[in-house]
Amino acid sequence: MPFIFEKTFIDGLLIITPRLFTDERGFFLESYKSSEFAAAGIREAFVQDNHSRSIRGVLRGLHFQKAPYAQAKLVRVTRGLVWDVAVDLRHGSPTFGRWLGVELGEENRKMLFLPRGFAHGFVALSEGAELIYKCSAEYDKDSDGGVRWDDPDLGIEWPLSAVKLSEKDAALPFLRDIAGELS
């Protein structure tokens, strides 16, 4: 099997490590294979790929799409290193409001799979970082949502305290202010 699928304490949230083939020329890996992901329980049809580049200290998120455009995501870093965070926003989930953070980078080649119903964000730890992620639904501006990165009720332990935010991300609401809107 070309992938290792590691379950986390949050149901459905998986850390995925692809098998790496190296030789004197460099390396090769499969970053996605539908049959392998389906065998691991991931049956999402990905319809959009996004690519983000950030300088050190840039924090993007925590973003999500509301139903009916909720997105599952498969996140990986092709350059640099990020601290990637997923927050469970699934109403009725025993882990609602809990988060998982994991380093994703070009060296460890780990990926994170987020089912629908999660907020996602990351901070660039290296001088430059490029993140690519697959989405199971196309972006819809009217379904765009977010939660503050520094929400005290979430208590996310970000590895950097001085971060660079967009105006939009700096103005995102706290989870307690939107929890009733989530489904």
PAMI-342167 format. One line per 5 residues: number of its first residue (from 1); for each residue x, y, z of C-alpha. Coordinates in nm, 3 decimals. Layout:
N
NUM> X/Y/Z ~ ...
END
This chain:
183
1> 0.000/0.000/0.000 ~ 0.148/0.337/-0.101 ~ -0.012/0.528/0.192 ~ -0.022/0.507/0.569 ~ -0.360/0.627/0.703
6> -0.333/0.733/1.069 ~ -0.655/0.785/1.264 ~ -0.669/1.072/1.512 ~ -0.876/1.128/1.825 ~ -1.128/1.317/1.608
11> -1.342/1.077/1.406 ~ -1.282/1.106/1.031 ~ -0.976/1.330/1.059 ~ -0.677/1.141/0.917 ~ -0.303/1.204/0.885
16> -0.179/1.043/0.566 ~ 0.181/0.964/0.478 ~ 0.255/0.861/0.120 ~ 0.518/0.604/0.036 ~ 0.832/0.764/-0.099
21> 1.050/0.614/-0.370 ~ 1.397/0.767/-0.383 ~ 1.715/0.717/-0.580 ~ 2.009/0.928/-0.695 ~ 1.780/1.123/-0.932
26> 1.537/1.240/-0.662 ~ 1.204/1.099/-0.550 ~ 0.859/0.989/-0.662 ~ 0.538/0.960/-0.463 ~ 0.169/0.922/-0.529
31> -0.010/1.211/-0.356 ~ -0.359/1.074/-0.422 ~ -0.502/0.748/-0.548 ~ -0.880/0.708/-0.549 ~ -0.883/0.331/-0.489
36> -0.642/0.352/-0.193 ~ -0.833/0.640/-0.034 ~ -1.166/0.459/-0.082 ~ -1.023/0.147/0.083 ~ -0.934/0.371/0.381
41> -1.290/0.507/0.394 ~ -1.233/0.832/0.205 ~ -1.483/0.827/-0.080 ~ -1.493/1.198/-0.160 ~ -1.492/1.311/-0.520
46> -1.253/1.605/-0.530 ~ -1.365/1.878/-0.771 ~ -1.132/2.172/-0.701 ~ -0.761/2.209/-0.625 ~ -0.622/2.519/-0.448
51> -0.262/2.636/-0.419 ~ -0.145/2.887/-0.158 ~ 0.195/3.050/-0.102 ~ 0.275/3.225/0.226 ~ 0.573/3.388/0.390
56> 0.681/3.304/0.745 ~ 0.424/3.406/1.004 ~ 0.127/3.428/0.769 ~ -0.175/3.265/0.930 ~ -0.470/3.178/0.708
61> -0.796/3.068/0.861 ~ -0.985/2.926/1.027 ~ -1.206/2.882/0.717 ~ -1.496/2.658/0.624 ~ -1.783/2.637/0.376
66> -2.142/2.608/0.501 ~ -2.383/2.348/0.363 ~ -2.468/2.272/0.091 ~ -2.113/2.368/-0.019 ~ -1.933/2.216/0.281
71> -1.594/2.086/0.172 ~ -1.386/1.785/0.261 ~ -1.019/1.870/0.206 ~ -0.696/1.684/0.142 ~ -0.412/1.918/0.242
76> -0.041/1.884/0.168 ~ 0.265/2.108/0.165 ~ 0.498/2.099/-0.136 ~ 0.744/2.364/-0.014 ~ 0.842/2.466/0.337
81> 0.668/2.386/0.664 ~ 0.331/2.480/0.814 ~ 0.140/2.413/1.136 ~ -0.193/2.295/1.002 ~ -0.506/2.300/1.218
86> -0.849/2.140/1.184 ~ -1.140/2.226/1.416 ~ -1.445/2.000/1.443 ~ -1.757/2.207/1.371 ~ -1.993/1.913/1.320
91> -2.304/1.983/1.525 ~ -2.366/1.694/1.766 ~ -2.013/1.556/1.731 ~ -1.857/1.442/2.062 ~ -1.547/1.638/1.961
96> -1.730/1.958/1.854 ~ -1.498/2.254/1.908 ~ -1.188/2.038/1.954 ~ -0.887/2.086/1.733 ~ -0.592/1.895/1.597
101> -0.266/2.054/1.485 ~ 0.003/1.882/1.281 ~ 0.321/1.990/1.106 ~ 0.294/1.938/0.731 ~ 0.604/1.993/0.524
106> 0.804/1.909/0.219 ~ 1.036/1.692/0.428 ~ 0.780/1.481/0.618 ~ 0.536/1.477/0.322 ~ 0.242/1.420/0.557
111> -0.107/1.514/0.442 ~ -0.422/1.589/0.640 ~ -0.769/1.476/0.538 ~ -1.054/1.685/0.679 ~ -1.408/1.557/0.634
116> -1.690/1.802/0.569 ~ -1.776/2.005/0.877 ~ -1.429/2.121/0.980 ~ -1.270/2.465/0.992 ~ -0.918/2.473/0.852
121> -0.625/2.704/0.903 ~ -0.247/2.710/0.902 ~ 0.052/2.924/0.983 ~ 0.371/2.924/0.774 ~ 0.669/2.822/0.990
126> 0.936/2.840/0.719 ~ 1.052/3.146/0.525 ~ 0.818/3.040/0.246 ~ 0.555/2.770/0.231 ~ 0.332/2.638/-0.044
131> 0.021/2.441/0.037 ~ -0.196/2.251/-0.210 ~ -0.532/2.110/-0.118 ~ -0.812/1.923/-0.287 ~ -1.174/2.016/-0.213
136> -1.488/1.805/-0.250 ~ -1.706/2.107/-0.339 ~ -1.637/2.420/-0.535 ~ -1.592/2.745/-0.345 ~ -1.915/2.940/-0.299
141> -1.880/3.298/-0.175 ~ -2.221/3.298/-0.003 ~ -2.129/2.981/0.192 ~ -1.796/3.117/0.314 ~ -1.748/3.101/0.690
146> -1.477/3.126/0.949 ~ -1.377/3.127/1.314 ~ -1.114/3.343/1.484 ~ -0.771/3.185/1.498 ~ -0.723/3.301/1.858
151> -1.067/3.205/1.991 ~ -1.006/3.148/2.365 ~ -1.278/2.880/2.378 ~ -1.082/2.674/2.122 ~ -0.745/2.731/2.290
156> -0.542/2.642/1.982 ~ -0.172/2.624/2.065 ~ -0.023/2.804/1.767 ~ 0.359/2.776/1.755 ~ 0.396/3.145/1.662
161> 0.240/3.432/1.856 ~ 0.328/3.711/1.613 ~ 0.128/3.633/1.300 ~ 0.028/3.816/0.983 ~ -0.347/3.808/0.914
166> -0.569/3.934/0.636 ~ -0.829/4.193/0.737 ~ -1.096/3.931/0.672 ~ -0.934/3.672/0.901 ~ -0.872/3.929/1.177
171> -1.246/4.008/1.180 ~ -1.376/3.649/1.192 ~ -1.626/3.570/1.472 ~ -1.574/3.353/1.778 ~ -1.720/3.003/1.763
176> -1.970/3.077/2.042 ~ -2.116/3.356/1.826 ~ -2.188/3.131/1.527 ~ -2.234/2.786/1.683 ~ -2.613/2.804/1.639
181> -2.569/2.864/1.264 ~ -2.367/2.545/1.208 ~ -2.533/2.225/1.097
END
